[in-house]
């Protein structure tokens, strides 16, 4: 009986982990959905198109704002917090992978630090700061 209970608890933990892995997030409001189909079926109040858009980045220990390099372990908390450097006035999670160096898409400036890249001024960027590729 004890072995059966342990097996059931293990299977429940595996199923819970698999379900959590299927979670997707809206990159504008941070809402969590069981899948992309559910995400597409409901409206988003923060999106410019009024539709949820899928966050394309991988799950991470810390999510980083692509405009100011603020970090948060909680995706929703990051994208719903204000950001003075963002054109939408809210943090936007960086969807790219961690790299050895980051490059500005406007001028080609490279930095080993993501934070240094996004906080340094860029004369070719419309928002006056470097934007990562």
C-alpha positions in Angstrom: 0.0 0.0 0.0 2.8 2.4 0.9 4.6 1.6 -2.4 1.3 2.3 -4.3 0.9 5.7 -2.5 4.5 6.7 -3.3 4.0 5.7 -7.0 0.8 7.8 -7.2 2.5 10.8 -5.6 5.4 10.5 -8.0 3.1 10.3 -11.0 1.1 13.4 -9.7 4.4 15.3 -9.4 5.4 14.4 -12.9 2.0 15.4 -14.3 2.1 18.7 -12.5 5.6 19.4 -13.8 4.5 18.5 -17.4 1.4 20.8 -17.1 3.5 23.7 -15.8 5.9 23.2 -18.7 3.0 23.7 -21.1 2.2 27.1 -19.6 2.6 30.0 -22.0 2.6 33.8 -21.3 1.3 36.9 -23.0 4.3 39.1 -23.6 2.1 42.3 -22.9 0.1 41.5 -19.8 2.0 38.5 -18.4 -1.2 36.3 -18.2 -0.5 32.6 -18.0 -2.4 30.2 -20.2 -2.5 26.4 -20.5 -1.5 26.7 -24.2 -1.2 28.9 -27.2 -4.8 28.2 -28.4 -6.2 29.4 -25.1 -4.0 32.5 -25.2 -5.3 33.4 -28.7 -8.9 33.0 -27.7 -9.1 35.9 -25.2 -8.5 39.7 -25.5 -5.6 41.6 -23.9 -6.0 45.1 -22.5 -2.3 45.9 -22.6 -1.5 44.8 -26.2 -1.5 47.4 -28.9 -3.6 45.0 -31.1 -5.9 44.1 -28.1 -4.9 40.4 -28.6 -2.6 38.4 -26.4 0.8 37.7 -28.0 2.9 34.7 -27.1 6.2 35.4 -25.2 8.7 33.7 -27.4 11.6 33.3 -25.0 12.5 30.3 -22.9 11.5 29.8 -19.3 14.3 31.3 -17.1 15.3 31.7 -13.5 15.2 35.5 -14.0 13.4 37.5 -16.7 15.2 40.6 -17.9 13.6 43.8 -19.3 15.0 44.5 -22.8 14.9 48.3 -22.2 16.4 48.8 -18.7 17.8 45.3 -17.7 15.6 45.1 -14.6 15.3 41.5 -13.4 12.5 39.5 -11.9 12.0 35.9 -11.1 8.3 36.3 -11.9 7.4 37.0 -15.6 4.0 38.6 -14.8 5.5 40.9 -12.2 8.2 42.1 -14.7 5.9 42.9 -17.6 3.3 44.6 -15.4 5.8 46.9 -13.6 6.5 50.4 -15.0 9.7 51.1 -17.0 10.9 54.6 -17.7 12.9 53.5 -20.7 10.2 51.5 -22.5 8.1 53.1 -25.3 5.0 51.4 -23.7 6.0 52.6 -20.1 6.1 48.9 -19.0 9.0 46.4 -18.8 9.2 44.1 -21.8 10.8 40.7 -21.3 13.9 40.1 -23.4 13.1 37.1 -25.6 16.7 36.3 -26.7 19.0 33.7 -25.1 21.9 34.4 -22.8 25.0 35.1 -24.8 28.7 35.7 -24.4 28.2 39.1 -26.0 25.3 41.3 -27.1 25.0 43.5 -30.2 23.0 46.6 -30.8 20.7 46.1 -33.8 21.1 49.8 -34.8 24.8 50.5 -34.7 26.6 47.1 -34.1 28.0 48.1 -30.7 29.0 45.0 -28.7 29.1 44.4 -25.0 29.6 41.4 -22.8 27.0 42.8 -20.4 23.4 43.0 -21.4 22.8 45.7 -18.8 25.7 47.8 -20.1 24.4 47.4 -23.7 20.8 48.6 -23.0 21.8 51.4 -20.7 24.4 52.9 -23.0 23.4 55.7 -25.4 23.2 55.0 -29.1 23.1 57.8 -31.7 21.4 55.6 -34.3 18.6 54.2 -32.2 15.2 56.0 -32.2 14.9 55.7 -28.5 18.6 56.9 -27.9 19.7 53.7 -26.2 21.1 50.5 -27.7 18.6 47.8 -28.6 19.8 44.1 -28.4 19.5 41.9 -31.5 
